[in-house]
Amino acid sequence: MSYLPFVYDKYKDLIIKPSFRKSRIDNKFLIILNEKLETIYLTNTAKEMIIIISDGITVDGLFQKMFTEYDIDEMTLKSDIIDFIKDMQWKDIISIKINRSEN
């Protein structure tokens, strides 16, 4: 049994925002300095996701943009986005908050 639809449904209306000090693009990588002054290197797909969320976007908005860009199974992309969010939060690169306009 997959819990992904349940988990995604809980995340989809949350707003993702960047929460790092600074970033720069260096060849194939996006280099980020987080609030703990740790340097993190992100590859192409993660770089694209960070660029998409730069102004703040819902999790479902990120999914919609990525789904139109890539030929990928819907459940695989949803799983990848949830994993991305958890990983980026752990590294202090993004924050998520409740979308107050949805309440």
C-alpha positions as CSV (number, residue, x, y, z in Angstrom):
1,M,0.0,0.0,0.0
2,S,1.4,3.4,-1.0
3,Y,1.0,6.3,1.3
4,L,2.1,8.8,-1.4
5,P,-1.4,10.0,-2.4
6,F,-2.2,10.8,1.3
7,V,1.1,12.5,1.9
8,Y,1.0,14.5,-1.3
9,D,-2.6,15.6,-0.5
10,K,-1.3,17.0,2.8
11,Y,1.5,18.9,1.1
12,K,-0.1,20.1,-2.1
13,D,-1.4,23.5,-0.8
14,L,1.7,24.4,1.3
15,I,3.8,27.2,0.0
16,I,7.5,26.6,-0.6
17,K,9.9,29.5,-0.3
18,P,13.7,29.7,-0.5
19,S,15.4,30.2,2.9
20,F,19.1,30.4,2.1
21,R,21.6,33.3,2.4
22,K,22.8,33.3,-1.2
23,S,23.3,31.3,-4.4
24,R,25.1,31.3,-7.6
25,I,25.2,29.2,-10.8
26,D,28.6,27.6,-11.6
27,N,28.6,25.6,-14.8
28,K,26.2,22.6,-14.1
29,F,25.7,23.3,-10.5
30,L,23.7,25.7,-8.3
31,I,25.8,26.5,-5.3
32,I,23.9,27.6,-2.2
33,L,25.0,29.0,1.1
34,N,22.4,28.1,3.8
35,E,21.7,29.9,7.1
36,K,24.2,27.6,8.8
37,L,26.9,28.8,6.4
38,E,27.1,25.3,4.8
39,T,27.8,25.2,1.1
40,I,25.5,22.9,-0.9
41,Y,25.9,21.9,-4.6
42,L,22.7,21.1,-6.5
43,T,22.5,19.4,-9.9
44,N,20.3,20.3,-12.8
45,T,16.8,19.1,-11.7
46,A,17.2,20.4,-8.1
47,K,18.5,23.7,-9.6
48,E,15.4,24.0,-11.8
49,M,13.1,23.4,-8.8
50,I,14.9,26.0,-6.7
51,I,14.6,28.5,-9.5
52,I,10.8,27.7,-9.9
53,I,10.2,28.3,-6.2
54,S,12.3,31.5,-6.0
55,D,9.1,33.7,-5.7
56,G,7.2,31.2,-3.6
57,I,4.9,28.6,-5.0
58,T,2.6,25.8,-3.8
59,V,3.7,22.3,-3.8
60,D,1.0,21.5,-6.4
61,G,2.2,24.5,-8.5
62,L,5.7,23.1,-8.5
63,F,4.3,19.7,-9.5
64,Q,2.3,21.3,-12.4
65,K,5.3,23.2,-13.8
66,M,7.6,20.1,-13.6
67,F,4.9,17.8,-15.0
68,T,4.6,20.0,-18.1
69,E,8.4,20.2,-18.5
70,Y,9.3,16.5,-18.2
71,D,8.0,13.2,-19.6
72,I,7.5,11.5,-16.2
73,D,5.0,9.4,-14.4
74,E,2.7,11.4,-12.2
75,M,3.3,9.3,-9.0
76,T,7.0,9.3,-9.6
77,L,7.1,13.1,-9.9
78,K,5.0,13.5,-6.8
79,S,7.3,11.2,-4.9
80,D,10.4,13.0,-6.1
81,I,8.9,16.4,-5.1
82,I,8.1,15.2,-1.6
83,D,11.6,13.8,-1.3
84,F,13.1,17.0,-2.6
85,I,11.1,19.1,-0.1
86,K,12.2,17.0,2.8
87,D,15.8,17.0,1.7
88,M,15.9,20.8,1.1
89,Q,14.2,21.5,4.4
90,W,16.8,19.2,6.2
91,K,19.6,21.3,4.5
92,D,17.9,24.6,5.4
93,I,17.5,25.6,1.8
94,I,13.7,26.0,1.7
95,S,10.8,26.5,4.1
96,I,7.2,25.6,3.8
97,K,4.2,27.3,5.3
98,I,0.4,27.1,5.2
99,N,-1.3,28.9,2.4
100,R,-3.5,31.3,4.3
101,S,-5.6,32.1,1.3
102,E,-6.8,28.5,1.2
103,N,-8.3,28.6,4.7
